[in-house]
Amino acid sequence: MAVTEHDFKAYLGLPSDSSEILVGYLAAARSKARAAGIPDYANNAQYDLFIMALAAMYYDNRGMAFQNPADAANAQRMIDSYVLELRYGGEDG
């Protein structure tokens, strides 16, 4: 299943009738995943979760700054973990 803007709003806990435009965050997350060598999976739950988590990180850090340097390091570790697993993953059965 491809992550939709509606799915992402639910992931963020925003009301479904929110007028906030979130498609750019999802597009950026997909672009980053492709640049990291991750295929655009059509049916991989871990990929969908990664896209939403990465897009949420972009959304939460719109100013491109982490308040705590440890948060940036933890985010990088999370991204690295997903990238290593998803590069060689496959579609869910």
Secondary structure, DSSP 8 states (H G I E B T S, - for coil): ----HHHHHHHHT--TT-----HHHHHHHHHHHHHTT----SS-HHHHHHHHHHHHHHHHTTTS--SSHHHHHHHHHHHHHHHHHHHT-----
